[in-house]
Every structure is written in structure tokens, then in C-alpha cells.
Amino acid sequence: MATTLVHVARAGNRVAGGALATASPAAATQLPPPGGGSWDHTWTTTDAKAGGTVYVEEHGDLIYLCDTAADGVAPRARIYAWNTTDGYLLRYSLTASGGNGSCAHGQASDGGAFDLPENDNINIDLFLGPYPGTNRTQPTFLNDH
């Protein structure tokens, strides 16, 4: 079973409700994850093996992070929401640490930080390994439904 999450947050990050959310363990998932072709957005790490992919369905704030290469490195994603006072604030993090084909996810029905604000920009910091590096991408989308 894939285990998830990371409590790695930069000092000074604030999260609504005062606590960083931890994603619940994701069940074993075949790639691509449930949702078929209905994903609003997909992004992949920039490494040659495309070792991590994030899938986003705006309705329900469903975000899946999947390990998509047998490269020995776990993909990670940090999900930020825009706040007009403070800029992007970390909502939660995911790690697909079960090897190739494993996924971790968060969704609005989990409540708290997983329920992303509507009509705000959401930024996903997607990378391989424990710290952001050269295989990093930072897509942003407007969470409008």
C-alpha cells in the first residue's frame, strides 16, 4: 500500500486552520488513476524518464500524484492556494512512495486543507526526491469549478 505525505513546509508558511494537512494513504491504483480521460490538467516532472505525474480534476479538488517510472525516486507535490494578503500558501503535500505505479491523492471531501478555494489560483510544486531540483515543474491553474 502506498504511504503518503510529507510534513515538509518552509518556515513561515501558514495554512488555513493553523495546521498542515496530511494526505491519507492512497489505495493501490492502476495508471492512469480513476477518472479516465476526464482530468482537467496533467503535468509530468521534467526528467528524461518522466518519473512523476500529477492529475487534477477541479470538480471535487481531486489531485492524484503518481510514480510513473521505475527510477527509484519518489515524486512529490506541494499544493499551494493563492491568498491576496500573503501570496501562495501551502495547503498540503503528497508523496507517491510505493514505487512505479503507486499513487497518493487528496480531495475536497477529505475536508480542511484538501478543500481548495474556488476561483483562486492553485500552484502545484511537482518534483522528484526529497527536495525540489532540476526535475521540477510548477504549474498553476484557476480552480473555477
N, C-alpha and C positions, 0 to 999 in steps of 0.2 A: 504494500500500500504506500502510496506517495505521502510523504510528510511535507508540510509546508512551513512556511513562514519564518520570517526574519523579523527581529525587532531592531534592525539596524536603522537608526534615524540620526540624521545630523543634529548636533546640539542646536537648540533654538527652534527646531520645528515644533509647531503647535498643531494639535489635531482637535477638531470639534469634539466636545465631551471630555477633553483632557487626557485621553488615553489612545495609544496606538493600537489599532485592531490587528488581531492575528487571524489569518485565514484558517478555516477548518480544513482538516485533511481531505483531499480530493480522492474520490474513488478511482480505481483503475479505469482508464479511458482509452479508447482506440482513437488514433489520429485520422482526420481531424476530429476534434471533440464534438459532442452533440450540438446540433444547430445547423448541421449540413452546410448548405450554401447561403444561409441567411445571415451570416456575420456582416455587421456594418463596416468593420475595419479589421484588417490583419496586418501585422508588421513582424519582421524577422530580424534577428541580430545580423550584423554586417560581416561576420566571419565567413570564411570560404565554405564551411560545412553547413551554414545556416542553422546553428545549434539550438536556437530558441525562437519560438513564435508565440505571439500574443494575439488572441482572438477577442473581439469586442462586439457585443450586442447591446446597443444603447438601451433598448426597452428592457427593463429589469436590471440594468447596470451589470450585466454578466460579463466577466472578464476571465478568460482562461489563459494560462501560461503553460506551454508545453515544451518539453525537451524533444527536439526534432533531429538530433544527431547522436550517434554513438561515439562521442568525443571525450567522455569522462568529465565533462564540465556541466554544472547545473546552471540553467538560465534563471535569471532573477528579474523581477519587475517591481518598481515602486510606482504607486498610483497617487498622483497629486491632483488637487482641485484648486481652481483659481479663487482667490479671495481678494476683493478690491482694496482692502486695507493692507494686507500682508503679502500679496503675491501668491505663488503656488505653495500650498501647504500639504504635507504628506498625509494621506488618508490611511493607506495600508500597503503592505509589501507581500509578494508571493515568491516562492522558490519551488521549482519543479525538480525535486532532488531524488527522484526514484529511477533515474537513468532514462535512456532513449524510450520515448513513447509515454512517459509519465507526465501528468498534468496537475496543476493546482488551480483553484479558482476562488473567486469572490463574487457575490451578487447582492443586490439590494435587499432581497428577502432575509439575508443574514443580519440586517439591521445595522445600526450605528454607522461606523466609518465606511461600510460597504455600500450604503445607500448614498450614491453620489448626487450632488446638487444638479438640478435641471437648469438648462440654459446657461451653464457655466463651462468654461474650457477645462478639459481634463488632459493632463500630461502624463504619459507613461514613460518612465525611465527603464528601458529594456537593455539588459547586458548579460554577459556570461561571467561566471566566477563570483567570488565573494565581494569584489569591488568593481565599480564601473571602469571600463578600459577602452581599448580600441574597437571592440566589437559592440559598441554601444549605439543605440538609436533612441531618439526622444520624440516620438510622435505626439501630436496634440489634436484633439477633436472637440467639437462643440457638442455637449451632451444635451441634445434638443428633443429627445423622445424616449 
